[in-house]
Amino acid sequence: MTGSNKEVSGRDPDLRLIEQFLEMMSAERGASRHTLEAYGRDLTDYRKFLGNRGRRIGQAQADDVRAFLAYLTNRQLAKTSAARKLSAVKQYHRFLLGEGLSKENPATIIEGPKLGRPLPKIMSVDEVDRLIGTAKKAAETGRGSKALKTARLYCLVEVLYATGLRVSELLALPVSAATSDERVLLIKGKGGRERLVPLNDPARTALKSFLALRRQQWGEKDSSHLFASRGGAGHLTRQHLGQELKTLAAEAGLAPSKISPHVLRHAFASHLLAGGADLRAVQQMLGHADISTTQIYTHVLAERLRKIVETHHPLGKPPQGPGQARS
Protein backbone atom coordinates (compact mmCIF):
# COMPACT_ATOMS: atom_id res chain seq x y z
CA MET A 1 0.00 0.00 0.00
CA THR A 2 1.14 3.57 -0.49
CA GLY A 3 2.66 5.68 2.26
CA SER A 4 -0.43 7.92 2.41
CA ASN A 5 -2.65 4.91 2.94
CA LYS A 6 -0.45 3.76 5.80
CA GLU A 7 -0.81 7.16 7.46
CA VAL A 8 -4.58 7.06 7.07
CA SER A 9 -4.70 3.48 8.37
CA GLY A 10 -3.67 4.78 11.79
CA ARG A 11 -7.17 6.28 12.00
CA ASP A 12 -9.17 3.94 9.74
CA PRO A 13 -9.73 0.41 11.10
CA ASP A 14 -10.78 -0.93 7.66
CA LEU A 15 -7.43 0.04 6.13
CA ARG A 16 -5.60 -1.50 9.08
CA LEU A 17 -7.48 -4.78 8.50
CA ILE A 18 -6.63 -4.74 4.79
CA GLU A 19 -2.95 -4.24 5.66
CA GLN A 20 -3.09 -7.19 8.09
CA PHE A 21 -4.62 -9.38 5.38
CA LEU A 22 -1.93 -8.40 2.86
CA GLU A 23 0.80 -9.05 5.43
CA MET A 24 -0.65 -12.54 6.00
CA MET A 25 -0.78 -13.22 2.24
CA SER A 26 2.87 -12.21 1.95
CA ALA A 27 4.21 -14.00 5.02
CA GLU A 28 2.13 -17.20 5.02
CA ARG A 29 1.27 -17.75 1.36
CA GLY A 30 4.26 -16.16 -0.33
CA ALA A 31 2.10 -13.92 -2.54
CA SER A 32 4.12 -11.94 -5.08
CA ARG A 33 4.30 -8.15 -5.12
CA HIS A 34 1.97 -8.01 -8.14
CA THR A 35 -0.61 -10.23 -6.40
CA LEU A 36 -0.48 -8.09 -3.25
CA GLU A 37 -0.93 -4.91 -5.28
CA ALA A 38 -3.93 -6.41 -7.10
CA TYR A 39 -5.53 -7.54 -3.82
CA GLY A 40 -4.89 -4.09 -2.34
CA ARG A 41 -6.65 -2.37 -5.25
CA ASP A 42 -9.58 -4.80 -5.18
CA LEU A 43 -10.14 -4.47 -1.44
CA THR A 44 -9.79 -0.68 -1.53
CA ASP A 45 -12.49 -0.67 -4.21
CA TYR A 46 -14.66 -2.90 -1.98
CA ARG A 47 -14.06 -0.67 1.04
CA LYS A 48 -15.12 2.46 -0.88
CA PHE A 49 -18.25 0.70 -2.15
CA LEU A 50 -19.25 -0.33 1.37
CA GLY A 51 -18.50 3.19 2.62
CA ASN A 52 -21.00 4.59 0.15
CA ARG A 53 -23.57 2.20 1.66
CA GLY A 54 -22.72 3.38 5.16
CA ARG A 55 -20.98 0.11 6.08
CA ARG A 56 -17.60 -0.87 7.40
CA ILE A 57 -16.03 -4.08 6.13
CA GLY A 58 -16.55 -5.84 9.44
CA GLN A 59 -20.28 -5.02 9.24
CA ALA A 60 -20.79 -6.35 5.69
CA GLN A 61 -23.71 -8.69 5.06
CA ALA A 62 -24.35 -11.12 2.20
CA ASP A 63 -26.59 -8.50 0.53
CA ASP A 64 -23.66 -6.07 0.53
CA VAL A 65 -21.43 -8.58 -1.23
CA ARG A 66 -24.18 -9.31 -3.79
CA ALA A 67 -24.61 -5.57 -4.35
CA PHE A 68 -20.84 -5.24 -4.86
CA LEU A 69 -20.94 -7.97 -7.50
CA ALA A 70 -23.86 -6.21 -9.21
CA TYR A 71 -21.87 -2.96 -9.07
CA LEU A 72 -18.95 -4.66 -10.82
CA THR A 73 -21.32 -6.04 -13.47
CA ASN A 74 -22.84 -2.61 -14.07
CA ARG A 75 -19.34 -1.23 -14.61
CA GLN A 76 -19.13 -3.72 -17.50
CA LEU A 77 -15.95 -5.26 -16.17
CA ALA A 78 -14.72 -8.41 -17.87
CA LYS A 79 -16.03 -11.51 -16.11
CA THR A 80 -12.47 -12.51 -15.24
CA SER A 81 -11.85 -9.14 -13.55
CA ALA A 82 -15.10 -9.31 -11.60
CA ALA A 83 -14.33 -12.89 -10.54
CA ARG A 84 -10.86 -11.85 -9.35
CA LYS A 85 -12.26 -9.00 -7.25
CA LEU A 86 -14.89 -11.29 -5.73
CA SER A 87 -12.18 -13.86 -4.98
CA ALA A 88 -10.21 -11.19 -3.10
CA VAL A 89 -13.31 -10.26 -1.10
CA LYS A 90 -14.02 -13.90 -0.24
CA GLN A 91 -10.46 -14.56 0.89
CA TYR A 92 -10.49 -11.37 2.94
CA HIS A 93 -13.69 -12.24 4.79
CA ARG A 94 -12.37 -15.77 5.36
CA PHE A 95 -9.29 -14.18 6.93
CA LEU A 96 -11.38 -11.93 9.18
CA LEU A 97 -13.43 -14.89 10.38
CA GLY A 98 -10.37 -17.05 10.96
CA GLU A 99 -8.67 -14.30 12.99
CA GLY A 100 -11.78 -13.76 15.11
CA LEU A 101 -12.21 -10.26 13.69
CA SER A 102 -15.75 -10.95 12.48
CA LYS A 103 -18.54 -13.28 13.56
CA GLU A 104 -19.45 -14.58 10.10
CA ASN A 105 -18.30 -14.72 6.48
CA PRO A 106 -20.93 -12.90 4.38
CA ALA A 107 -19.28 -13.98 1.11
CA THR A 108 -19.51 -17.75 1.65
CA ILE A 109 -22.71 -18.31 -0.32
CA ILE A 110 -22.04 -15.73 -3.05
CA GLU A 111 -21.34 -17.20 -6.48
CA GLY A 112 -19.22 -15.32 -8.96
CA PRO A 113 -19.81 -14.87 -12.70
CA LYS A 114 -19.65 -18.07 -14.69
CA LEU A 115 -16.42 -18.20 -16.63
CA GLY A 116 -15.67 -20.16 -19.73
CA ARG A 117 -12.53 -22.20 -19.23
CA PRO A 118 -10.07 -21.23 -21.96
CA LEU A 119 -7.90 -24.16 -22.93
CA PRO A 120 -4.19 -23.44 -23.45
CA LYS A 121 -2.60 -23.76 -26.87
CA ILE A 122 -0.94 -27.14 -27.18
CA MET A 123 1.78 -28.41 -29.49
CA SER A 124 1.86 -32.04 -30.58
CA VAL A 125 4.90 -34.18 -29.85
CA ASP A 126 5.72 -34.15 -33.57
CA GLU A 127 5.62 -30.33 -33.66
CA VAL A 128 7.95 -30.12 -30.65
CA ASP A 129 10.32 -32.60 -32.31
CA ARG A 130 10.37 -30.49 -35.47
CA LEU A 131 11.04 -27.30 -33.51
CA ILE A 132 13.85 -28.84 -31.44
CA GLY A 133 15.30 -30.62 -34.49
CA THR A 134 15.45 -27.36 -36.43
CA ALA A 135 17.12 -25.58 -33.50
CA LYS A 136 19.63 -28.42 -33.07
CA LYS A 137 20.58 -28.44 -36.76
CA ALA A 138 21.11 -24.68 -36.71
CA ALA A 139 23.32 -25.01 -33.61
CA GLU A 140 25.40 -27.76 -35.22
CA THR A 141 25.97 -25.80 -38.43
CA GLY A 142 26.25 -22.29 -36.97
CA ARG A 143 29.53 -20.55 -37.68
CA GLY A 144 31.15 -17.29 -36.66
CA SER A 145 28.91 -14.77 -34.95
CA LYS A 146 25.88 -17.04 -35.44
CA ALA A 147 27.39 -19.98 -33.56
CA LEU A 148 26.72 -18.66 -30.06
CA LYS A 149 23.25 -17.35 -30.93
CA THR A 150 22.08 -20.63 -32.45
CA ALA A 151 23.59 -22.66 -29.59
CA ARG A 152 21.79 -20.43 -27.10
CA LEU A 153 18.42 -20.85 -28.80
CA TYR A 154 18.82 -24.63 -29.02
CA CYS A 155 19.73 -24.71 -25.33
CA LEU A 156 16.71 -22.56 -24.41
CA VAL A 157 14.27 -24.76 -26.33
CA GLU A 158 15.68 -28.01 -24.93
CA VAL A 159 15.61 -26.77 -21.33
CA LEU A 160 12.17 -25.19 -21.65
CA TYR A 161 10.55 -28.34 -23.01
CA ALA A 162 12.47 -30.59 -20.58
CA THR A 163 11.46 -28.64 -17.48
CA GLY A 164 8.28 -26.64 -18.17
CA LEU A 165 9.83 -23.59 -16.50
CA ARG A 166 8.11 -20.23 -16.61
CA VAL A 167 9.96 -18.00 -19.06
CA SER A 168 11.01 -15.67 -16.23
CA GLU A 169 12.51 -18.64 -14.35
CA LEU A 170 14.28 -19.91 -17.46
CA LEU A 171 15.89 -16.59 -18.37
CA ALA A 172 17.02 -15.96 -14.80
CA LEU A 173 18.96 -19.25 -14.57
CA PRO A 174 22.47 -18.78 -13.17
CA VAL A 175 25.62 -20.10 -14.82
CA SER A 176 25.78 -22.76 -12.09
CA ALA A 177 22.76 -24.45 -13.70
CA ALA A 178 25.05 -25.54 -16.53
CA THR A 179 28.09 -26.36 -14.42
CA SER A 180 26.44 -28.74 -11.97
CA ASP A 181 26.35 -32.46 -12.71
CA GLU A 182 23.06 -32.80 -10.86
CA ARG A 183 20.09 -34.09 -12.82
CA VAL A 184 17.75 -31.58 -11.22
CA LEU A 185 17.47 -27.81 -11.14
CA LEU A 186 16.60 -25.93 -7.97
CA ILE A 187 14.14 -23.25 -9.07
CA LYS A 188 12.97 -20.27 -7.05
CA GLY A 189 9.51 -19.55 -8.39
CA LYS A 190 6.53 -17.33 -7.60
CA GLY A 191 6.35 -16.07 -4.06
CA GLY A 192 9.89 -17.29 -3.38
CA ARG A 193 8.73 -20.92 -3.36
CA GLU A 194 11.53 -23.35 -4.25
CA ARG A 195 11.08 -26.58 -6.19
CA LEU A 196 13.19 -29.26 -7.83
CA VAL A 197 12.78 -29.89 -11.56
CA PRO A 198 14.38 -32.91 -13.32
CA LEU A 199 16.74 -32.19 -16.21
CA ASN A 200 17.06 -34.79 -18.97
CA ASP A 201 20.26 -35.71 -20.81
CA PRO A 202 19.62 -33.69 -24.03
CA ALA A 203 18.95 -30.56 -21.97
CA ARG A 204 22.07 -31.09 -19.83
CA THR A 205 24.19 -31.64 -22.94
CA ALA A 206 22.78 -28.52 -24.61
CA LEU A 207 23.46 -26.48 -21.47
CA LYS A 208 27.08 -27.58 -21.21
CA SER A 209 27.73 -27.10 -24.95
CA PHE A 210 26.31 -23.59 -24.88
CA LEU A 211 28.30 -22.63 -21.78
CA ALA A 212 31.53 -23.98 -23.29
CA LEU A 213 30.98 -21.96 -26.47
CA ARG A 214 30.10 -18.87 -24.46
CA ARG A 215 33.32 -19.10 -22.46
CA GLN A 216 35.28 -19.69 -25.65
CA GLN A 217 33.94 -16.49 -27.21
CA TRP A 218 33.51 -14.31 -24.12
CA GLY A 219 36.28 -15.58 -21.85
CA GLU A 220 35.87 -15.90 -18.09
CA LYS A 221 34.75 -12.30 -17.55
CA ASP A 222 31.06 -12.72 -18.11
CA SER A 223 27.72 -12.41 -16.32
CA SER A 224 26.47 -14.69 -13.56
CA HIS A 225 23.34 -15.16 -15.69
CA LEU A 226 23.45 -18.15 -18.00
CA PHE A 227 21.56 -16.35 -20.78
CA ALA A 228 23.34 -13.04 -20.26
CA SER A 229 22.57 -9.79 -22.04
CA ARG A 230 23.84 -6.21 -21.91
CA GLY A 231 20.28 -5.01 -21.14
CA GLY A 232 19.13 -3.64 -17.81
CA ALA A 233 17.91 -7.04 -16.57
CA GLY A 234 21.32 -8.58 -17.20
CA HIS A 235 19.80 -11.45 -19.14
CA LEU A 236 17.89 -12.13 -22.36
CA THR A 237 14.38 -10.63 -22.32
CA ARG A 238 11.20 -12.64 -22.81
CA GLN A 239 10.31 -10.44 -25.79
CA HIS A 240 13.60 -11.29 -27.51
CA LEU A 241 13.15 -14.99 -26.81
CA GLY A 242 9.57 -14.88 -28.06
CA GLN A 243 10.67 -13.37 -31.35
CA GLU A 244 13.49 -15.89 -31.78
CA LEU A 245 11.03 -18.74 -31.19
CA LYS A 246 8.65 -17.40 -33.84
CA THR A 247 11.50 -17.17 -36.35
CA LEU A 248 12.52 -20.73 -35.46
CA ALA A 249 8.92 -21.91 -35.86
CA ALA A 250 8.77 -20.50 -39.38
CA GLU A 251 12.03 -22.27 -40.25
CA ALA A 252 10.54 -25.52 -38.89
CA GLY A 253 7.42 -25.11 -41.05
CA LEU A 254 5.18 -24.34 -38.07
CA ALA A 255 2.78 -21.43 -37.62
CA PRO A 256 4.70 -18.75 -35.68
CA SER A 257 1.46 -17.59 -34.01
CA LYS A 258 1.19 -20.99 -32.31
CA ILE A 259 4.63 -20.91 -30.70
CA SER A 260 5.74 -19.10 -27.56
CA PRO A 261 7.69 -19.95 -24.40
CA HIS A 262 4.41 -20.48 -22.55
CA VAL A 263 3.12 -22.84 -25.23
CA LEU A 264 6.22 -24.99 -24.71
CA ARG A 265 5.48 -25.00 -20.97
CA HIS A 266 1.96 -26.21 -21.81
CA ALA A 267 3.42 -28.89 -24.08
CA PHE A 268 5.68 -30.12 -21.27
CA ALA A 269 2.71 -30.55 -18.93
CA SER A 270 0.20 -32.02 -21.38
CA HIS A 271 2.70 -34.51 -22.85
CA LEU A 272 3.66 -35.70 -19.36
CA LEU A 273 0.02 -36.28 -18.41
CA ALA A 274 -0.70 -37.98 -21.73
CA GLY A 275 2.18 -40.34 -20.94
CA GLY A 276 0.63 -41.28 -17.60
CA ALA A 277 2.43 -38.90 -15.23
CA ASP A 278 0.83 -38.23 -11.84
CA LEU A 279 -1.09 -34.94 -11.67
CA ARG A 280 0.47 -34.00 -8.33
CA ALA A 281 3.97 -34.57 -9.68
CA VAL A 282 3.24 -32.33 -12.68
CA GLN A 283 1.80 -29.69 -10.32
CA GLN A 284 5.02 -29.72 -8.31
CA MET A 285 7.26 -29.45 -11.38
CA LEU A 286 5.22 -26.56 -12.81
CA GLY A 287 5.27 -24.74 -9.47
CA HIS A 288 1.48 -24.38 -9.28
CA ALA A 289 0.27 -23.46 -5.80
CA ASP A 290 -3.19 -24.91 -6.51
CA ILE A 291 -3.75 -28.24 -8.26
CA SER A 292 -6.84 -26.83 -9.98
CA THR A 293 -4.47 -24.78 -12.15
CA THR A 294 -2.73 -27.97 -13.26
CA GLN A 295 -6.04 -29.73 -13.92
CA ILE A 296 -6.61 -27.54 -16.97
CA TYR A 297 -4.31 -29.94 -18.83
CA THR A 298 -6.62 -32.86 -18.10
CA HIS A 299 -9.38 -30.84 -19.81
CA VAL A 300 -7.08 -30.38 -22.80
CA LEU A 301 -6.51 -34.13 -23.03
CA ALA A 302 -10.23 -34.87 -22.64
CA GLU A 303 -11.06 -32.43 -25.44
CA ARG A 304 -8.46 -33.99 -27.72
CA LEU A 305 -9.79 -37.50 -27.04
CA ARG A 306 -13.35 -36.32 -27.72
CA LYS A 307 -12.31 -34.97 -31.12
CA ILE A 308 -10.49 -38.20 -31.96
CA VAL A 309 -13.62 -40.23 -31.17
CA GLU A 310 -15.86 -37.90 -33.18
CA THR A 311 -13.50 -38.03 -36.16
CA HIS A 312 -12.47 -41.69 -36.24
CA HIS A 313 -14.94 -43.82 -34.27
CA PRO A 314 -17.96 -45.10 -36.26
CA LEU A 315 -20.28 -44.34 -33.36
CA GLY A 316 -19.00 -40.78 -33.26
CA LYS A 317 -20.05 -40.03 -36.85
CA PRO A 318 -23.57 -38.82 -37.67
CA PRO A 319 -25.76 -40.96 -40.01
CA GLN A 320 -25.10 -40.20 -43.68
CA GLY A 321 -28.72 -40.02 -44.83
CA PRO A 322 -32.16 -41.71 -44.86
CA GLY A 323 -31.99 -45.42 -44.28
CA GLN A 324 -28.46 -45.21 -42.97
CA ALA A 325 -29.21 -44.90 -39.28
CA ARG A 326 -26.98 -46.92 -37.01
CA SER A 327 -28.30 -50.29 -35.97
C-alpha positions as CSV (number, residue, x, y, z in Angstrom):
1,M,0.0,0.0,0.0
2,T,1.1,3.6,-0.5
3,G,2.7,5.7,2.3
4,S,-0.4,7.9,2.4
5,N,-2.7,4.9,2.9
6,K,-0.4,3.8,5.8
7,E,-0.8,7.2,7.5
8,V,-4.6,7.1,7.1
9,S,-4.7,3.5,8.4
10,G,-3.7,4.8,11.8
11,R,-7.2,6.3,12.0
12,D,-9.2,3.9,9.7
13,P,-9.7,0.4,11.1
14,D,-10.8,-0.9,7.7
15,L,-7.4,0.0,6.1
16,R,-5.6,-1.5,9.1
17,L,-7.5,-4.8,8.5
18,I,-6.6,-4.7,4.8
19,E,-2.9,-4.2,5.7
20,Q,-3.1,-7.2,8.1
21,F,-4.6,-9.4,5.4
22,L,-1.9,-8.4,2.9
23,E,0.8,-9.1,5.4
24,M,-0.6,-12.5,6.0
25,M,-0.8,-13.2,2.2
26,S,2.9,-12.2,1.9
27,A,4.2,-14.0,5.0
28,E,2.1,-17.2,5.0
29,R,1.3,-17.8,1.4
30,G,4.3,-16.2,-0.3
31,A,2.1,-13.9,-2.5
32,S,4.1,-11.9,-5.1
33,R,4.3,-8.2,-5.1
34,H,2.0,-8.0,-8.1
35,T,-0.6,-10.2,-6.4
36,L,-0.5,-8.1,-3.2
37,E,-0.9,-4.9,-5.3
38,A,-3.9,-6.4,-7.1
39,Y,-5.5,-7.5,-3.8
40,G,-4.9,-4.1,-2.3
41,R,-6.6,-2.4,-5.3
42,D,-9.6,-4.8,-5.2
43,L,-10.1,-4.5,-1.4
44,T,-9.8,-0.7,-1.5
45,D,-12.5,-0.7,-4.2
46,Y,-14.7,-2.9,-2.0
47,R,-14.1,-0.7,1.0
48,K,-15.1,2.5,-0.9
49,F,-18.2,0.7,-2.1
50,L,-19.2,-0.3,1.4
51,G,-18.5,3.2,2.6
52,N,-21.0,4.6,0.1
53,R,-23.6,2.2,1.7
54,G,-22.7,3.4,5.2
55,R,-21.0,0.1,6.1
56,R,-17.6,-0.9,7.4
57,I,-16.0,-4.1,6.1
58,G,-16.5,-5.8,9.4
59,Q,-20.3,-5.0,9.2
60,A,-20.8,-6.4,5.7
61,Q,-23.7,-8.7,5.1
62,A,-24.3,-11.1,2.2
63,D,-26.6,-8.5,0.5
64,D,-23.7,-6.1,0.5
65,V,-21.4,-8.6,-1.2
66,R,-24.2,-9.3,-3.8
67,A,-24.6,-5.6,-4.4
68,F,-20.8,-5.2,-4.9
69,L,-20.9,-8.0,-7.5
70,A,-23.9,-6.2,-9.2
71,Y,-21.9,-3.0,-9.1
72,L,-19.0,-4.7,-10.8
73,T,-21.3,-6.0,-13.5
74,N,-22.8,-2.6,-14.1
75,R,-19.3,-1.2,-14.6
76,Q,-19.1,-3.7,-17.5
77,L,-15.9,-5.3,-16.2
78,A,-14.7,-8.4,-17.9
79,K,-16.0,-11.5,-16.1
80,T,-12.5,-12.5,-15.2
81,S,-11.8,-9.1,-13.5
82,A,-15.1,-9.3,-11.6
83,A,-14.3,-12.9,-10.5
84,R,-10.9,-11.8,-9.3
85,K,-12.3,-9.0,-7.3
86,L,-14.9,-11.3,-5.7
87,S,-12.2,-13.9,-5.0
88,A,-10.2,-11.2,-3.1
89,V,-13.3,-10.3,-1.1
90,K,-14.0,-13.9,-0.2
91,Q,-10.5,-14.6,0.9
92,Y,-10.5,-11.4,2.9
93,H,-13.7,-12.2,4.8
94,R,-12.4,-15.8,5.4
95,F,-9.3,-14.2,6.9
96,L,-11.4,-11.9,9.2
97,L,-13.4,-14.9,10.4
98,G,-10.4,-17.1,11.0
99,E,-8.7,-14.3,13.0
100,G,-11.8,-13.8,15.1
101,L,-12.2,-10.3,13.7
102,S,-15.8,-11.0,12.5
103,K,-18.5,-13.3,13.6
104,E,-19.4,-14.6,10.1
105,N,-18.3,-14.7,6.5
106,P,-20.9,-12.9,4.4
107,A,-19.3,-14.0,1.1
108,T,-19.5,-17.8,1.7
109,I,-22.7,-18.3,-0.3
110,I,-22.0,-15.7,-3.1
111,E,-21.3,-17.2,-6.5
112,G,-19.2,-15.3,-9.0
113,P,-19.8,-14.9,-12.7
114,K,-19.6,-18.1,-14.7
115,L,-16.4,-18.2,-16.6
116,G,-15.7,-20.2,-19.7
117,R,-12.5,-22.2,-19.2
118,P,-10.1,-21.2,-22.0
119,L,-7.9,-24.2,-22.9
120,P,-4.2,-23.4,-23.5
121,K,-2.6,-23.8,-26.9
122,I,-0.9,-27.1,-27.2
123,M,1.8,-28.4,-29.5
124,S,1.9,-32.0,-30.6
125,V,4.9,-34.2,-29.8
126,D,5.7,-34.1,-33.6
127,E,5.6,-30.3,-33.7
128,V,7.9,-30.1,-30.7
129,D,10.3,-32.6,-32.3
130,R,10.4,-30.5,-35.5
131,L,11.0,-27.3,-33.5
132,I,13.8,-28.8,-31.4
133,G,15.3,-30.6,-34.5
134,T,15.5,-27.4,-36.4
135,A,17.1,-25.6,-33.5
136,K,19.6,-28.4,-33.1
137,K,20.6,-28.4,-36.8
138,A,21.1,-24.7,-36.7
139,A,23.3,-25.0,-33.6
140,E,25.4,-27.8,-35.2
141,T,26.0,-25.8,-38.4
142,G,26.3,-22.3,-37.0
143,R,29.5,-20.6,-37.7
144,G,31.2,-17.3,-36.7
145,S,28.9,-14.8,-34.9
146,K,25.9,-17.0,-35.4
147,A,27.4,-20.0,-33.6
148,L,26.7,-18.7,-30.1
149,K,23.3,-17.4,-30.9
150,T,22.1,-20.6,-32.5
151,A,23.6,-22.7,-29.6
152,R,21.8,-20.4,-27.1
153,L,18.4,-20.8,-28.8
154,Y,18.8,-24.6,-29.0
155,C,19.7,-24.7,-25.3
156,L,16.7,-22.6,-24.4
157,V,14.3,-24.8,-26.3
158,E,15.7,-28.0,-24.9
159,V,15.6,-26.8,-21.3
160,L,12.2,-25.2,-21.7
161,Y,10.6,-28.3,-23.0
162,A,12.5,-30.6,-20.6
163,T,11.5,-28.6,-17.5
164,G,8.3,-26.6,-18.2
165,L,9.8,-23.6,-16.5
166,R,8.1,-20.2,-16.6
167,V,10.0,-18.0,-19.1
168,S,11.0,-15.7,-16.2
169,E,12.5,-18.6,-14.4
170,L,14.3,-19.9,-17.5
171,L,15.9,-16.6,-18.4
172,A,17.0,-16.0,-14.8
173,L,19.0,-19.3,-14.6
174,P,22.5,-18.8,-13.2
175,V,25.6,-20.1,-14.8
176,S,25.8,-22.8,-12.1
177,A,22.8,-24.4,-13.7
178,A,25.1,-25.5,-16.5
179,T,28.1,-26.4,-14.4
180,S,26.4,-28.7,-12.0
181,D,26.3,-32.5,-12.7
182,E,23.1,-32.8,-10.9
183,R,20.1,-34.1,-12.8
184,V,17.7,-31.6,-11.2
185,L,17.5,-27.8,-11.1
186,L,16.6,-25.9,-8.0
187,I,14.1,-23.3,-9.1
188,K,13.0,-20.3,-7.1
189,G,9.5,-19.6,-8.4
190,K,6.5,-17.3,-7.6
191,G,6.3,-16.1,-4.1
192,G,9.9,-17.3,-3.4
193,R,8.7,-20.9,-3.4
194,E,11.5,-23.4,-4.2
195,R,11.1,-26.6,-6.2
196,L,13.2,-29.3,-7.8
197,V,12.8,-29.9,-11.6
198,P,14.4,-32.9,-13.3
199,L,16.7,-32.2,-16.2
200,N,17.1,-34.8,-19.0
201,D,20.3,-35.7,-20.8
202,P,19.6,-33.7,-24.0
203,A,19.0,-30.6,-22.0
204,R,22.1,-31.1,-19.8
205,T,24.2,-31.6,-22.9
206,A,22.8,-28.5,-24.6
207,L,23.5,-26.5,-21.5
208,K,27.1,-27.6,-21.2
209,S,27.7,-27.1,-25.0
210,F,26.3,-23.6,-24.9
211,L,28.3,-22.6,-21.8
212,A,31.5,-24.0,-23.3
213,L,31.0,-22.0,-26.5
214,R,30.1,-18.9,-24.5
215,R,33.3,-19.1,-22.5
216,Q,35.3,-19.7,-25.6
217,Q,33.9,-16.5,-27.2
218,W,33.5,-14.3,-24.1
219,G,36.3,-15.6,-21.9
220,E,35.9,-15.9,-18.1
221,K,34.7,-12.3,-17.5
222,D,31.1,-12.7,-18.1
223,S,27.7,-12.4,-16.3
224,S,26.5,-14.7,-13.6
225,H,23.3,-15.2,-15.7
226,L,23.5,-18.2,-18.0
227,F,21.6,-16.3,-20.8
228,A,23.3,-13.0,-20.3
229,S,22.6,-9.8,-22.0
230,R,23.8,-6.2,-21.9
231,G,20.3,-5.0,-21.1
232,G,19.1,-3.6,-17.8
233,A,17.9,-7.0,-16.6
234,G,21.3,-8.6,-17.2
235,H,19.8,-11.5,-19.1
236,L,17.9,-12.1,-22.4
237,T,14.4,-10.6,-22.3
238,R,11.2,-12.6,-22.8
239,Q,10.3,-10.4,-25.8
240,H,13.6,-11.3,-27.5
241,L,13.2,-15.0,-26.8
242,G,9.6,-14.9,-28.1
243,Q,10.7,-13.4,-31.4
244,E,13.5,-15.9,-31.8
245,L,11.0,-18.7,-31.2
246,K,8.6,-17.4,-33.8
247,T,11.5,-17.2,-36.4
248,L,12.5,-20.7,-35.5
249,A,8.9,-21.9,-35.9
250,A,8.8,-20.5,-39.4
251,E,12.0,-22.3,-40.2
252,A,10.5,-25.5,-38.9
253,G,7.4,-25.1,-41.1
254,L,5.2,-24.3,-38.1
255,A,2.8,-21.4,-37.6
256,P,4.7,-18.7,-35.7
257,S,1.5,-17.6,-34.0
258,K,1.2,-21.0,-32.3
259,I,4.6,-20.9,-30.7
260,S,5.7,-19.1,-27.6
261,P,7.7,-20.0,-24.4
262,H,4.4,-20.5,-22.6
263,V,3.1,-22.8,-25.2
264,L,6.2,-25.0,-24.7
265,R,5.5,-25.0,-21.0
266,H,2.0,-26.2,-21.8
267,A,3.4,-28.9,-24.1
268,F,5.7,-30.1,-21.3
269,A,2.7,-30.6,-18.9
270,S,0.2,-32.0,-21.4
271,H,2.7,-34.5,-22.9
272,L,3.7,-35.7,-19.4
273,L,0.0,-36.3,-18.4
274,A,-0.7,-38.0,-21.7
275,G,2.2,-40.3,-20.9
276,G,0.6,-41.3,-17.6
277,A,2.4,-38.9,-15.2
278,D,0.8,-38.2,-11.8
279,L,-1.1,-34.9,-11.7
280,R,0.5,-34.0,-8.3
281,A,4.0,-34.6,-9.7
282,V,3.2,-32.3,-12.7
283,Q,1.8,-29.7,-10.3
284,Q,5.0,-29.7,-8.3
285,M,7.3,-29.4,-11.4
286,L,5.2,-26.6,-12.8
287,G,5.3,-24.7,-9.5
288,H,1.5,-24.4,-9.3
289,A,0.3,-23.5,-5.8
290,D,-3.2,-24.9,-6.5
291,I,-3.7,-28.2,-8.3
292,S,-6.8,-26.8,-10.0
293,T,-4.5,-24.8,-12.1
294,T,-2.7,-28.0,-13.3
295,Q,-6.0,-29.7,-13.9
296,I,-6.6,-27.5,-17.0
297,Y,-4.3,-29.9,-18.8
298,T,-6.6,-32.9,-18.1
299,H,-9.4,-30.8,-19.8
300,V,-7.1,-30.4,-22.8
301,L,-6.5,-34.1,-23.0
302,A,-10.2,-34.9,-22.6
303,E,-11.1,-32.4,-25.4
304,R,-8.5,-34.0,-27.7
305,L,-9.8,-37.5,-27.0
306,R,-13.3,-36.3,-27.7
307,K,-12.3,-35.0,-31.1
308,I,-10.5,-38.2,-32.0
309,V,-13.6,-40.2,-31.2
310,E,-15.9,-37.9,-33.2
311,T,-13.5,-38.0,-36.2
312,H,-12.5,-41.7,-36.2
313,H,-14.9,-43.8,-34.3
314,P,-18.0,-45.1,-36.3
315,L,-20.3,-44.3,-33.4
316,G,-19.0,-40.8,-33.3
317,K,-20.0,-40.0,-36.8
318,P,-23.6,-38.8,-37.7
319,P,-25.8,-41.0,-40.0
320,Q,-25.1,-40.2,-43.7
321,G,-28.7,-40.0,-44.8
322,P,-32.2,-41.7,-44.9
323,G,-32.0,-45.4,-44.3
324,Q,-28.5,-45.2,-43.0
325,A,-29.2,-44.9,-39.3
326,R,-27.0,-46.9,-37.0
327,S,-28.3,-50.3,-36.0
